[in-house]
């Protein structure tokens, strides 16, 4: 939660919507694009946690057809599949959310984060350990925040000096 609070404060510092949609924060990505990536990964985690709570088995996709069906059904790529690289996953997310309004992405991302939080409150420590969830959650939440915080801070410094 501390990392989440820091990330939200940084986004608030970025300010106006026009800044959040300006390209160049990380390569050609805007803060909006970064939020879409974070949302997709967080929704993946939220869905995995829900599956565990409901005793449903998740198996990473093993065929390209299954990978396509998964993305269509869930609205994000199967980040756990060996059939899709991180670059391919990110390109998929970029394409899907490029024309989605910033406000919609923010709302969806906040909802995914709250789903993760609610699921964690329902889980016992042994379940978290059994499924190696601390690592999964860290990789798809606050480690993303930390990674993108550096890029956003650098970018904000650059545009302030213009």
N, C-alpha and C positions, 0 to 999 in steps of 0.2 A: 504493500500500500504506500510505503514511503516513496518508492520509485515512481509509482503511478502519480502521486501528488506532485512530485518534481516535474514530471512530464507535462501534466496539465498546467502547471504554473508557467512552464516554458511556452506552451501553446498560447496561453493568455497573453504572454509578453509579445508574441508575434503580432497580435492585434487584429487588424481589420481583415475581412474576408478576402479582399483583393491580394493582400500579402500571402494569405494561406493558399491561394491558387496560382501564385507566381512560380514559374518553372525555374529550375536551377539550384534547388536546395541540395539535391543528391543526384548529380548528373542532370537528366532532363526532368526529374521528379519535383513536384511541388509538395508542400506540407499536406495538402489534401490527398495527394497520391500516396504519401507515406501513411496517412491515417487509413486509407483504403487497405493497404497492405497489413497494417496492424489489425484492423477489423477482421480481415479474412483469416489470419492466423489465430486470433482470439476466438472467432466463431468455431474454428476447427477444434480448439481446446474445449470450448464450452460443450460442443456436441460429443466429444470423446468422454468428458466427465459425466454428461447425462447418460450416455450409453452404459458406463460403468455402474452408475446408480441404478439403472433399470435392468442390470444384468444382461445387457445385450453385447454380443461380441462384435468388435470392430476388427476387420482384417484389411490391411492395406491392399489396394488394387494390384492385381497381378497380370491383367491384360489391358491393352489400350482401349478396348471397348468399355471395360469396367471403369477405367479412368475417365473417359468421356461421360459415361452415365453418372458417375459420382459427382463430377463438377456440375452437371445439369441438375441433378437432384438436390445438391447441397448449396450451390451458389459459390463454391470455392473449390480449388483443386484438392486432391488427396495428398496433403503434405507428407503423409506417412508412407507413400508409395515410392518404391525405388525406380519406378518407370518415368518419373518426372523430376527434372532437376529444379533447383531453387530458382535459377534464371527463367526456366519455362513457367514455373508457378507464378513468379512475379510478373512476367509478361501477360499471363492469363488474367491476373488481377488488374493490371494496368488497363487492359482492353475492356474488361467488364465494367469498370468503375470510372472510365474517363469522362463519360457524359452524365454521371450521377452528381447531383447537387451536393455541395459541401455539407449543408445542413443535414441531408439524408445520411451521408457517410458518418458524420459525427453522432447522429442519433443511433445508427446501427452499431457503431463501435461501442458507445456507452452501454447499450443493451447487452452486447456480447460480454463486455467486462463484468457487468452485474450478474450475468448468468454464471460466469466462472466463480465469482465470489459466493453466490448462493449455493452452487454445487459443492464448493469446498466446505461450507458450513455444515452440509449434510454428511460429509465423509468422515470416516474414522481414520486415525493415523495409520493403522495397519493396511487399509485400502490404498492410501496414498503411497505407502512404501511398496506394497505388492505390485502396483502398476507403474512404479517409477514416475509418479505424477509431479513430484517436485521439479524434476529435470524438464519434463515436458512443458509444464506451466512456465518455468523460468525462461526456457528457450523461446516460447511464443508470446511472452508478455514483456516482463521488465528488461530482459536482455535486448529486445527490440527497442524499447524506450531508450535505453542507455546508448545503443548504437546510433539511433537517429538524433538523440540530443546533441551529440558532437557535431553532426552535420548541420542541424538547425541553428545551433549557436554560431558556427562559423559563417553560415549564410546571413544570419541577422547582423553580424558584425560587418560583413561586406556591404550589405545594402544600406546600413546606417552611415557608412563612410562615403556614400555617393552624394 
